Amino acid sequence: MPFAEAMARGVPAAPSWGPPPQLAQAAVPVEAQQQARIVAGSGSFVGGGCFVQGLGLFAPVVGFLLGGGVGAAAGLVVLLALLLVGRQMATTWKCGACANPVASRDVRVCSACRATLAP
């Protein structure tokens, strides 16, 4: 159908570079979007976090061998720091709706189910 006829009938002409209007996806209303929370999943036992925590266990022993009582006290501080760092490394974040792993706690939309993730 020529352009002039389409305009005379009131039919909008579809651009040749885009999808036809009937196939264009409608935006999902905000009310219909799924809301979910980010859930901290249990970390894996084998991984970088476990290795860092294991290194932390040796810190007081090495500190005692190198510096006596003061070295052991410094080793305990290092042990606590490495336990916290290892725990943070081992924590995985998951979508509360579909349990799909997400990259970090800062992600706001699940890549699998498109749920809006609240902090």
CORFEN-V681185 format. One record per residue. N is the residue number from 1. SS is DSSP state (@ for helix, = for strand, . for the rest). PHI is phi in whole degrees, -180 to 180 (999 if undefined). NEAR is the number of other ideal C-beta (glycine too) atoms within 8 Angstrom. Layout:
{{N;SS;PHI;NEAR} {N;SS;PHI;NEAR}}
//
This chain:
{{1;.;999;4} {2;.;-64;5} {3;@;-62;6} {4;@;-64;6} {5;@;-66;8} {6;@;-63;11} {7;@;-69;9} {8;@;-68;6} {9;@;-83;6} {10;.;84;4} {11;.;-92;7} {12;.;-69;5} {13;.;-81;7} {14;.;-80;7} {15;.;-67;5} {16;.;-74;4} {17;.;-95;3} {18;.;-125;6} {19;.;-72;5} {20;.;-60;6} {21;.;-58;7} {22;.;-73;4} {23;.;-97;6} {24;.;-66;8} {25;.;-77;4} {26;.;-81;4} {27;.;-69;4} {28;.;-77;6} {29;.;-61;6} {30;@;-60;5} {31;@;-66;4} {32;@;-89;5} {33;.;-70;10} {34;.;-80;8} {35;=;-103;6} {36;=;-148;14} {37;=;-111;6} {38;=;-84;14} {39;=;-112;9} {40;=;-80;7} {41;=;-86;10} {42;.;-71;4} {43;.;-73;11} {44;.;-79;9} {45;.;-72;5} {46;.;-93;4} {47;.;165;10} {48;@;-65;8} {49;@;-64;15} {50;@;-67;12} {51;@;-65;9} {52;@;-65;12} {53;@;-66;12} {54;@;-64;8} {55;@;-64;9} {56;@;-63;14} {57;@;-66;9} {58;@;-84;8} {59;@;-60;13} {60;@;-66;12} {61;@;-66;9} {62;@;-65;10} {63;@;-62;15} {64;@;-67;12} {65;@;-66;6} {66;@;-88;6} {67;@;-137;9} {68;@;72;6} {69;@;-66;7} {70;@;-67;7} {71;@;-66;13} {72;@;-67;12} {73;@;-65;9} {74;@;-65;10} {75;@;-65;14} {76;@;-67;11} {77;@;-65;8} {78;@;-64;12} {79;@;-59;12} {80;@;-62;9} {81;@;-64;9} {82;@;-71;13} {83;@;-65;10} {84;@;-67;8} {85;@;-65;10} {86;@;-64;15} {87;@;-65;11} {88;@;-65;8} {89;@;-69;11} {90;@;-84;12} {91;.;-74;10} {92;=;-110;10} {93;=;-111;13} {94;=;-130;12} {95;=;-72;16} {96;.;-73;10} {97;.;-88;9} {98;.;-120;9} {99;.;64;8} {100;.;-77;10} {101;=;-65;8} {102;=;-115;12} {103;.;-66;5} {104;.;-154;6} {105;.;-72;6} {106;.;-84;4} {107;.;-69;11} {108;.;-111;5} {109;=;-134;8} {110;.;-71;14} {111;.;-75;6} {112;.;-89;7} {113;.;-108;10} {114;.;61;8} {115;.;-75;14} {116;=;-80;9} {117;=;-97;14} {118;=;-92;7} {119;.;-67;4}}
//
